[in-house]
Amino acid sequence: MKKLLEKIKSIEHGFTHIVAAGDTILADEAVDPLSFANACLKDDSYQVRMLATYLLGHLSVDHPKALKTLETKVAADENWRVQEMLAKAFDYYCQSNDYEQSLPTIKKWLSDKNPNIRRAVVEGLRIWTGRPFFKDNPAIAIQLIASLRLKAGESEYLLRSVANALRDIRKKHASLVDQEISGWDLTNKTASSIKKIIEK
């Protein structure tokens, strides 16, 4: 394992090597992946913490503690690459559980006070209408994303994620997105900023 960790630490960019390392660990019956992931979260290397996040995403389907760790410790990580992996981990959880069945968790994360958690949902499920359930129910996807329009101003990172997600959907469902926007109070600076990005 030491050699595996040293190898991923030596690569600065990308996700492929992290995924490959994670799959190797998950296939190794001699390793307790949950304990290993929790230990990796304490590492100074963002690559190792990304690996931990990947593992926790896969484990979250059967281990509620893994999902809770994503929601707490991982979401508090200050490295943007770890946050990108959190988005991927959340999508894996939703995909594995079925997107419709994951709606309560999606709504819970979207209402969280931490903008990193809200962004993980918005970014992780992009392009939303390419996902099962949301593909057949684009209006629900739009409403869920748009529910963040007033709080997104807390984080430029989140604001852009919300706007870009709605812009993605607008390419195929312009009338639905425009109908949603028509009901916004555009005196709100954040809502106005999101609208401008969507319509670029």
C-alpha positions in Angstrom: 0.0 0.0 0.0 2.9 2.3 0.8 4.1 2.1 -2.8 0.6 2.7 -4.1 0.2 5.8 -2.1 3.7 7.1 -3.1 2.7 6.6 -6.7 -0.5 8.6 -6.6 1.3 11.4 -4.6 3.7 11.7 -7.5 1.0 12.6 -10.0 -0.4 16.1 -9.6 -3.3 16.2 -12.1 -6.2 14.0 -13.1 -8.5 11.4 -11.6 -7.6 8.2 -13.6 -4.7 7.1 -11.3 -6.9 7.8 -8.2 -9.7 5.6 -9.6 -7.3 2.8 -10.5 -5.7 2.9 -7.0 -9.2 2.9 -5.4 -10.3 -0.1 -7.5 -7.2 -2.0 -6.5 -7.9 -1.3 -2.8 -11.6 -2.2 -3.1 -10.6 -5.6 -4.7 -8.0 -6.4 -2.0 -9.7 -8.6 0.5 -6.8 -8.1 3.0 -7.7 -4.4 3.3 -10.5 -2.9 5.3 -11.4 -0.1 2.9 -13.4 1.9 5.4 -10.6 2.0 7.9 -8.1 2.7 5.2 -10.2 5.5 3.8 -10.6 7.1 7.2 -6.8 6.9 7.8 -6.1 8.5 4.3 -8.3 11.5 5.2 -5.7 12.5 7.7 -2.9 12.6 5.1 -1.3 15.9 4.1 -1.4 14.9 0.4 -4.5 16.0 -1.4 -4.1 13.0 -3.7 -4.4 10.6 -0.8 -7.4 12.5 0.5 -8.9 12.2 -3.0 -8.4 8.5 -2.9 -10.1 8.4 0.5 -13.0 10.3 -1.0 -13.3 7.9 -3.9 -13.3 4.9 -1.6 -15.9 6.5 0.7 -18.1 7.2 -2.3 -18.1 3.5 -3.2 -18.6 2.4 0.4 -21.4 4.9 1.0 -23.9 2.7 -0.8 -23.7 0.0 2.0 -22.2 2.0 4.8 -24.1 5.0 6.2 -21.0 6.0 8.1 -19.1 6.5 4.9 -21.8 8.8 3.5 -21.7 10.7 6.8 -18.0 11.1 6.5 -18.3 12.5 3.0 -20.9 14.9 4.3 -18.7 16.1 7.2 -15.0 15.6 7.0 -14.6 15.5 3.2 -16.9 18.5 2.7 -14.7 20.5 5.1 -11.6 19.8 3.1 -10.1 23.0 1.6 -8.6 21.5 -1.5 -10.7 22.0 -4.6 -9.5 18.7 -6.1 -10.9 16.8 -3.1 -14.2 18.7 -3.6 -14.3 17.6 -7.2 -13.9 14.0 -6.1 -16.7 14.6 -3.5 -19.0 15.5 -6.4 -18.1 12.3 -8.2 -18.5 10.3 -5.0 -22.0 11.7 -4.5 -23.0 10.9 -8.0 -21.8 7.3 -7.5 -24.0 7.1 -4.4 -27.1 8.4 -6.3 -26.4 6.2 -9.3 -26.0 3.1 -7.3 -29.1 3.7 -5.2 -31.2 5.0 -8.1 -31.6 8.7 -8.6 -35.3 8.8 -7.7 -34.7 6.8 -4.5 -31.8 9.2 -3.7 -34.1 12.2 -3.8 -34.3 12.5 0.0 -30.5 12.6 0.3 -30.2 15.0 -2.6 -32.7 17.4 -1.0 -30.9 17.0 2.4 -27.5 17.8 0.9 -29.0 20.7 -1.1 -30.3 22.3 2.1 -27.0 21.9 4.0 -25.3 25.0 5.4 -22.0 24.1 3.9 -21.7 25.3 0.2 -19.3 22.5 -0.6 -22.0 20.0 0.1 -24.6 21.8 -2.0 -22.0 22.1 -4.8 -21.2 18.4 -4.7 -24.8 17.7 -5.6 -25.1 20.3 -8.3 -21.8 19.4 -9.9 -21.9 15.7 -9.2 -25.2 15.2 -11.1 -24.3 17.3 -14.1 -25.6 17.0 -16.7 -28.7 16.4 -14.6 -31.1 15.6 -17.5 -28.6 13.0 -18.7 -29.3 11.0 -15.5 -32.1 8.4 -15.2 -35.2 9.9 -13.6 -34.1 13.5 -14.2 -34.0 12.8 -17.9 -37.7 12.0 -17.7 -38.4 14.7 -15.2 -36.4 17.8 -16.2 -38.7 20.2 -14.3 -37.8 18.5 -11.0 -34.0 18.8 -11.8 -34.5 22.5 -12.6 -36.5 23.2 -9.4 -33.9 21.4 -7.2 -31.0 23.4 -8.7 -32.9 26.7 -8.8 -33.7 26.3 -5.1 -30.1 27.4 -4.4 -30.4 30.7 -6.3 -30.7 32.8 -3.2 -28.0 31.0 -1.1 -25.5 30.5 -3.9 -24.0 34.0 -3.4 -22.2 32.6 -0.3 -19.7 31.0 -2.7 -18.7 32.0 -6.2 -17.8 28.4 -6.7 -21.4 27.3 -6.0 -22.9 30.2 -7.9 -21.2 29.2 -11.1 -22.0 25.6 -10.6 -25.7 26.4 -10.2 -25.7 28.7 -13.3 -23.7 26.2 -15.4 -26.0 23.3 -14.4 -29.1 25.3 -15.5 -27.4 26.4 -18.7 -26.7 22.8 -19.5 -30.3 21.9 -19.1 -31.5 25.0 -21.0 -29.8 23.6 -24.2 -32.6 21.0 -24.4 -35.3 22.4 -22.2 -35.1 26.2 -22.8 -38.8 26.8 -22.2 -38.7 25.1 -18.8 -35.6 26.9 -17.6 -36.9 30.3 -18.9 -40.2 29.6 -17.1 -38.4 29.0 -13.9 -36.3 32.2 -14.3 -39.4 34.3 -15.1 -40.5 33.8 -11.5 -37.3 35.0 -9.9 -36.9 38.2 -8.0 -34.0 39.7 -10.1 -33.5 42.5 -7.6 -31.6 39.7 -5.7 -28.0 40.1 -6.8 -27.3 36.4 -6.8 -30.3 35.4 -8.8 -29.5 38.1 -11.3 -25.9 36.9 -11.6 -27.0 33.3 -12.2 -29.5 34.5 -14.9 -26.7 36.3 -16.7 -24.5 33.3 -16.8 -27.3 31.0 -17.9 -28.2 33.3 -20.8 -24.6 33.9 -22.1 
